[in-house]
Amino acid sequence: MMKAILKADQLTAGYGHKVIIDQQTVEIPEGCVTGLIGPNGCGKSTLLNTLNGFEAPMAGNVELDGKQMSQYSAKQRAQEIAVLPQRTVIPEGISVFELVSYGRYCRQRGMHRLSKADRQAVEDAIKAVHLVDKHDELLTSLSGGQQQRALIAMTLAQNSRILMLDEPTTYLDLTNQLEILDLLHELNATFQKTVIIVLHDLNEAARYCDHLICMIHGRVAAVGSPDDVLTETTLANIFKVSGDITYDNDCPQITNCHPLPVAQP
């Protein structure tokens, strides 16, 4: 595996006094697209929020480039890690340019006015997500897929090495889902971003991710390439479904998927 840019060692994490992840060790390879997969409630979002420093570990350590995450200020973390949460409120009355410019906050000093370099970073981010023609339009006038592109542009404007997204394709139709995932793959290839993404669709995870971390009940159940992780055993033991594993251009894809019978007490 490539060099790990993020590491969690013997991580215990949760909310309040509730433990969701218990003594798990995770490594995120640099320059790859890593997918977090698993059933609802397995701890994917908790892991993401602990890796990015939004939540402090109950026990164990999280390191970025070998340095404890707790040693980074919030602004320093934002300079290293850009995060798009699962639910983002779309502000009213602001343009695409204005939204994307928010991503420059972690790079600014003083009065937070946009410098020439800030404006260029915003323009570059808008161009990267193919929204140049929507530059001055109100965010609320855009389609759901276009709004998601604008939000991704805001994270790009941070100029962070790591991009984390929690279910970025939720509520989008199939076309927009694929366009967003194509875009993230393009950003990884073009800008060498380390991308960490929570996904529910296993076929999308197989097609777009280099590395998968599969979770169940707050623990890591399988780690590796899609070919290593997405097996009939994983489908049965983790997702409680049966299915056939076929290959499309060396990419595993799941077909004929059916829920397994529920064991009777």
Order of alpha helices (4+ residues) and beta strands (2+ residues): beta-beta-beta-alpha-beta-beta-alpha-beta-alpha-alpha-alpha-beta-alpha-beta-alpha-beta-beta-alpha-alpha-beta-beta
